[in-house]
Amino acid sequence: MKIEKNKIRKISFILVICVSFIAIYIYNVLTPLMSDDLLFDTSIYHSLGDVFREEYKQYMNWNGRSVLQIILKFSMLMPKSMFNVLNSLCYVATTVFVYWNIKGRKTYDVFLLALINLCIWIFCVEFSQTILWLAGACNYLWGVFIILGYMALYRYYLEKGAEIKYPWLAGVLLFLTGVLSGWGNENTSGGMIMIVLLLTAKYVWENKKIEKIMISGIVGNFIGFAFLLLAPGNAVRGEMAKAAETYTGMAAYVSRGLKVLKSIDEHLLLYMVVICLLGAYFYYSKKYKIMEFAEVTIFAVASLATAVVLVMTPEPMPRAYFGANIYMMIAALQMAQMIREEDTLLISLKTGGVIAAAIGMMFVYVEEGANLVRIRREINIRENYILEEVAKGESDLALPMLRPEFKSKYSMAHLCDISPEEGNWNNDIYRNAYLLDRLEILPWEEWEEKRE
């Protein structure tokens, strides 16, 4: 009976992975190239060397995220259909890496994997920008994918200890993945280093000896992080951002601090409430030892640090909190994973909540998917019209805005849509991408009437 039950759990686990891949793949297919994607000039890339030469220029003049920017360049050079598959696989792998970074899970814990997916789909920071939009996914989803994969590998070797086979190979692997994860996204990579150091300190605190090869991973982290932070382009970009700020001096930091607090409230508070409620219950039940809360505390503190450090950055985009959100999600899920079988009420609420959320998400997925189809159709109509007119030699065009009733949280198309507003950046993107001189921006219905 036990063998049969484990087989069912394994099949169910694989089924959840397959469903999550299909779900995200459909949304990837329905997400067109937009915003910065349209400005990527493929004509300057003729060889592998061109990719690294262009990245060197960006490293010197814009930012230090070379690992993620190289992924972005390769993604832009491949067919979008191929990126849809790879990005979907990256998403699924990321959910599995989150799963591997949570302790105390059962073998093939189907409910935990389902809960991870639901949390990302429902509570992720700017899902449309960090997971579906090509440029955003390469900078955020792929960055977290590398970081969580490295942390899962590091923790595996940390717990393996003296039983590690081929230690020299493990050391090389930890060093290389350590460099890649450290050379990722500024605040998220910094939070990762904090987590790794605290997990290592916890391991030593428990009177366990760490193997020397573990140091190679940490050294790799700091080397990658140094390359990230010391990029000359960071200073160039930072000065441009500071110039756009309303306040200067101490007032600027106060303004940034208030925005950071607001973002923490928006993106992290729900998970923090879950941690506090369960933590209070576990404390008063007197069934738990203080060290059982160590991993929750490590991820929660690192999450807050990953968010708070953005006070040093002028006007960070909301998607910059993506990594902090993932870390706090892991902390909350780790706390939820501590619920014991004898806590019938909490187990029932956890199981029933996952099932109810999954049912609700099915309705949301279909409704929002329909909006993505409508948005994709209108973008295709507009693009085909532009190409037809440009082929005729026209450069002054009247273009329609997307219909507002199709706006979806799973698409950033409306956020980066063209606008009648003078000097709008998105209008400049269209002019530059399609070599247009002048644009007249109209509501969709007016544009259709004008064409008739």
Stockholm file with secondary structure:
# STOCKHOLM 1.0

chainA/1-452         MKIEKNKIRKISFILVICVSFIAIYIYNVLTPLMSDDLLFDTSIYHSLGDVFREEYKQYMNWNGRSVLQIILKFSMLMPKSMFNVLNSLCYVATTVFVYWNIKGRKTYDVFLLALINLCIWIFCVEFSQTILWLAGACNYLWGVFIILGYMALYRYYLEKGAEIKYPWLAGVLLFLTGVLSGWGNENTSGGMIMIVLLLTAKYVWENKKIEKIMISGIVGNFIGFAFLLLAPGNAVRGEMAKAAETYTGMAAYVSRGLKVLKSIDEHLLLYMVVICLLGAYFYYSKKYKIMEFAEVTIFAVASLATAVVLVMTPEPMPRAYFGANIYMMIAALQMAQMIREEDTLLISLKTGGVIAAAIGMMFVYVEEGANLVRIRREINIRENYILEEVAKGESDLALPMLRPEFKSKYSMAHLCDISPEEGNWNNDIYRNAYLLDRLEILPWEEWEEKRE
#=GR chainA/1-452 SS CHHHHHHHHHHHHHHHHHHHHHHHHHHHHTCCCCGGGGGCCGGGCCSHHHHHHHHHHHHHHTCSCHHHHHHHHHHHHSCHHHHHHHHHHHHHHHHHHHHHTSTTCCTTCHHHHHHHHHHHHHHCTTHIIIIISHHHHHHTHHHHHHHHHHHHHHHHHHHHGGGCSSHHHHHHHHHHHHHHHHTSCHHHHHHHHHHHHHHHHHHHHTTCCCCTHHHHHHHHHHHHHHHHHTCHHHHHHHHHHHHTCSCCHHHHHHHHHHHHHHHHHHHTHHHHHHHHHHHHHHHHHTCCCGGGGHHHHHHHHHHHHHHHGGGGSSSCCGGGGHHHHHHHHHHHHHHHHTCCTTCHHHHHHHHHHHHHHHHHHHHHHHHHHHHHHHHHHHHHHHHHHHHHHHHTTCCEEEEECCCGGGCCTTCCTTTTCCCSSTTCHHHHHHHHHHTCSEEEEECHHHHHHHHC
#=GC SS_cons         CHHHHHHHHHHHHHHHHHHHHHHHHHHHHTCCCCGGGGGCCGGGCCSHHHHHHHHHHHHHHTCSCHHHHHHHHHHHHSCHHHHHHHHHHHHHHHHHHHHHTSTTCCTTCHHHHHHHHHHHHHHCTTHIIIIISHHHHHHTHHHHHHHHHHHHHHHHHHHHGGGCSSHHHHHHHHHHHHHHHHTSCHHHHHHHHHHHHHHHHHHHHTTCCCCTHHHHHHHHHHHHHHHHHTCHHHHHHHHHHHHTCSCCHHHHHHHHHHHHHHHHHHHTHHHHHHHHHHHHHHHHHTCCCGGGGHHHHHHHHHHHHHHHGGGGSSSCCGGGGHHHHHHHHHHHHHHHHTCCTTCHHHHHHHHHHHHHHHHHHHHHHHHHHHHHHHHHHHHHHHHHHHHHHHHTTCCEEEEECCCGGGCCTTCCTTTTCCCSSTTCHHHHHHHHHHTCSEEEEECHHHHHHHHC
//
